[in-house]
Amino acid sequence: MDDWQAFFQALAAHIAQKRADCATPYHVALEIWNEPNLDFQWNYEDVDPARYTEMVKRAYLGVKAADPAIPIVAGSLAPTGDLPQGRAMNDVDFLEAMYANGLLDHFDAISIHNYGFGGEPEDKEWGSSIVNFRRAEDIYDVMVAHGDGDKSVWGTEFGWLMDASEEDHPECLAYWDSIGFLWQKVSAEQQADYLQRSFAYADANWPWMGVMIVSGLDFSMLPWYATCDPLRWFAVLKPDGLPRLAYTALKEMDKRPVVSTMTITPAALDWSVRLRERDIITETVTVLSNNWTFPWSVVTDTASGASQPRLPLAITPTLGSAGESFQVTVDTRDLGIGTYAGVITVTAAYTTVTPQVITVPLNLEIWGVWGMDVRPASLSWMMAVTDTSPVAATVAVENT
């Protein structure tokens, strides 16, 4: 697994460099493996959630060491019921096993392949309440139960199988029947309608849903897929590149551009310190995003005029990604009475983030009264008349 982790660290560093060299900002996410709860993805060995979880954890550590802004997407789960031991594992049970093997804090999103399997997108009972578009809800429920309700589910594959006979390939139906796919077929009109409704349903009901990827765009045009391969009939383009009804429906449906919003908490830092209690102060500031992770940088400007002396502070780290924090440390031990001001500026690396720049005002007040105290307040001795030896005492002068 060391080589696996090193590979992902090198890959993330390569991606970071490519992205830095590109004039147009773009996002990259890494989804680890594909449908690991099915045995054919393991070369027909028994599925192994513990091994897969270790793969995710090592990939996460490697990627974050090189570029914390790259999201790690785990799961890629196929909605699955109970099959003979080792052949497949129920996707919900598989995710539970991942948590049991240390998944927590080692991913940014969980993905599922919530195909419609012939049912309407709103129908939760379709396919024994397992193989349907709304299976994503069951995955999210597991995440909530483990304290990850603030993270997203991604639908990285979903769609509906179009009836091949509508494009003059009725021979495909017998083949689909032989491989157990026939029950999933829908008409071209239904495919278009269901895809459009699936986005509408997610938008209205799933605030936790992140990326949704229709499967697929142009598998129908790829020569290595046989004419009746189901993958060709999930596609929204025809073999000649012309749009199917589904493509047009997706193109014309209402869309709301995704805007990544940056927020800083706390929004300001304000300290009031008594003169005799001056010390080193450390505060944590967190950079948050409403959706996509993005890199950020932070600098400080403490230059000021005579009325606002320089605020001595240090920031660490100065680079990070959304969801991470930095520490602000102020050393007040040598400061006199007065008000000190400064500004921290946090900048998102992507121009698509709103706002891209946020300033955090800093204010420090040192208060108190300079005073002098002499201890002891008086000195007195009682001596014999005949005793002429010198006497000594210690007097301390203190700042109050």
C-alpha positions, 0 to 999 in steps of 0.5 A: 500500500505504500506504493499506492499512496506514493502514486496518488501523491505523485498524481496529485502533484502532477494535477496541481502543476497542470492546473497552475499552468492553465489559464482557465480554472477547472476542477479535478476530483479523484474517485477511487475504484469502481463498484468495489461491492461487485466481484467482477471488479476484483477479478472475480475474487470475493469482495473485500470492504476492508481492503478497499477502505485501506485503498481509499485511506491511503489514496486520501493521505497521498493526495492531500499531502500534495494538493489538499484541494482535490476531493477524494470520492469514495464508494462508487457503489452499485445498488445491490441486493443480497447475492451469493457469498463473495459475489456481491455485497449490498451497497449499504452494508458495504458502506457500513463495513467501510466505516467499521474499517476506518473510513471516517475522516478519509474522504470528501464525498461518497459516490453511488451509481443510482441508475433508474433501472426502469423505474420513475425517478421519484419511485422509492419502492421500485426494484425492491426499494434497492435498485432505483434512483432514490437509493442515494437516500439510503447511502446518505442515511448511513453517512448521517448515522456516522456523523458525516451528514455535512458531506455530499453524495455524488451520483457518478453514474445514473441513467435509463436504458432506452428501448433499442427497437425504437432505433431499428434494433429489435434484436437487442431485446432478446439479448437483454432478456438473456442477460437480465437487462430487459426489465430496465428498458424505457422508451426514448420519451421516458428516458428524456423525461426521467432524466429531466425529472431526476435533476428536478427531484434532486434539486428539490429534495436533496441538499446533500447531493453533489455532482450528478453524472448522466451515464453516458454521453456518447457510448453509442459512438464507441466502436468497441461496444457491440450494437446491443451492449446496454451501455450504448443505449444509456447514451444520450447521443445516437451512433452518428452523433445526433441528439436523442430526445434525452440529450435535448431534454437535458440541454433545454431544462432549467439550470442554475449555475453552481457558485462556490461561496467562501466564508470565514469563521470567525469573521473578525478577531477582537481581543481585550487584554488587561495589562498585567495579563499579557501573554501569547494569544492563539486563535483558529480561523476556518475557511469554508465552502458551500460545495467545492473544495478550493485552495486558499492563501492568507497574508497579513497587513499590520502596517499602521499609523501612529494612532494604531501601532503595529500588531505583532502576529504570525499565521500558520499555515498560509496555504490550505483548502476549503474546510481547513483552518489556520492559526493566528498567534499574537504575542502581547507580552511586550505591548503597552497600553493602547489599541493595535489593529491589523487585517488578514486577507484570505484569497481563494485560488479560483476566480469562480469562488464568490467572494474570492477575497475576504478580509478579516479585521483584527483589533487588540486593546491593551488596557490598565493603569501603570502604577508602582508599588514598593514592598515593604511599604516601610522599614523599621528595626529595634536594636540595642544602644550598644549594637552598632553593626550595619543592617540590610533589607530588600525592597522590591519595586513592582509594576501594578 
